[in-house]
Amino acid sequence: VQLQASGGGLVQPGGSLRLTCAALYSLNAMGWYRQAPGKQREFVAAITSGGSTRYDDSVKGRFTISRDDAKNTVYLQMNKLKPEDTAVYYCTDMWTNSWGQGTQVTVSS
């Protein structure tokens, strides 16, 4: 597995989590997607090699994607979490279309 995602868990509405995606190689443009039960996988956030970012409107202002090229790691800081953020979150190398194994995020009281 070349992309290892971690950091998911159970959190109350309004809480925060930070997801981590560790790569076994130098990072390209990277992204986070998520898939809720019964729904298609959807885009969450992406970051280019130069650090430019983009977000889905549903997470804009609450989530922040960042990267540490020295550690070959991408992060997704998730704040003000809502129940509708509940999903399995996947990181992806958007250049090679490689995917990590996913990490479960559950937002519930």
Secondary structure, DSSP 8 states (H G I E B T S, - for coil): --EEEE--EEE-TT--EEEEEEESS---SEEEEEE-TTS--EEEEEE-TT--EEE-TTTTTTEEEEEEGGGTEEEEEE-S--GGG-EEEEEEETTTTEE---EEEEE--
